[in-house]
Amino acid sequence: DIQMTQSPASLSASVGETVTITCRASENIYSYLAWYQQKQGKSPQLLVYNAKTLAEGVPSRFSGSGSGTQFSLKINSLQPEDFGSYYCQHHYGTPLTFGAGTKLELK
Amino acid sequence: QVQLKQSGPGLVQPSQSLSITCTVSGFSLTSYGVHWVRQSPGKGLEWLGVIWRGGSTDYNAAFMSRLSITKDNSKSQVFFKMNSLQADDTAIYYCAKEGVADYFDYWGQGTTLTVSS
């Protein structure tokens, strides 16, 4: 199975800051990488797929990049609603696997 | 709009089975697959399996022997069943609609399962 390693595990930031979360795949997954946001007590929500394509309705302050084994999610000018947990997931065929998550907290 | 609504029990005894129904609207099960994912504090998000639009299934090898996913296209329902539950199966179980390529663009509200006697 493809292992997804996500970092950092937690991150403290202030409103207005820019943050970057990284995800590394254990083998080449080309651009088959998705990112999700999850708020406490809610289901995950799709942010990005195919490494850099924003899902419908996702603000442009979110951006995804990378290919092969190294990927990142960047959030510009953090807003209060951006705090929560973020997960990467490869979508290069089954079995699908997720990163362990990054908890983004308000400093 | 696209919705996935889950129904199922919240408490199951060890060795018993879990059955969850995922009722979808806003899309056809003959056009998109539905995946199942669970989330627990200890293991994070785990992909369990999928029923594809054509009716075939793929399962996580770790669960293959005790997992079954079926569907009724006419009722827009997907049925999830996991047998021989143990305490470490305690988790939130989600159904999710596939996007164009094996990512999940819509999720159910989740079914919180506790396995306990």
Boltz contact constraints between the chains, C-beta under 6 A:
constraints:
  - contact:
      token1: [A, 34]
      token2: [B, 103]
      max_distance: 6.0
  - contact:
      token1: [A, 43]
      token2: [B, 107]
      max_distance: 6.0
  - contact:
      token1: [A, 43]
      token2: [B, 110]
      max_distance: 6.0
  - contact:
      token1: [A, 44]
      token2: [B, 107]
      max_distance: 6.0
  - contact:
      token1: [A, 46]
      token2: [B, 105]
      max_distance: 6.0
  - contact:
      token1: [A, 49]
      token2: [B, 99]
      max_distance: 6.0
  - contact:
      token1: [A, 49]
      token2: [B, 103]
      max_distance: 6.0
  - contact:
      token1: [A, 87]
      token2: [B, 45]
      max_distance: 6.0
  - contact:
      token1: [A, 91]
      token2: [B, 101]
      max_distance: 6.0
  - contact:
      token1: [A, 91]
      token2: [B, 102]
      max_distance: 6.0
  - contact:
      token1: [A, 91]
      token2: [B, 103]
      max_distance: 6.0
  - contact:
      token1: [A, 94]
      token2: [B, 58]
      max_distance: 6.0
  - contact:
      token1: [A, 95]
      token2: [B, 47]
      max_distance: 6.0
  - contact:
      token1: [A, 95]
      token2: [B, 60]
      max_distance: 6.0
  - contact:
      token1: [A, 96]
      token2: [B, 47]
      max_distance: 6.0
  - contact:
      token1: [A, 98]
      token2: [B, 45]
      max_distance: 6.0
  - contact:
      token1: [A, 100]
      token2: [B, 44]
      max_distance: 6.0
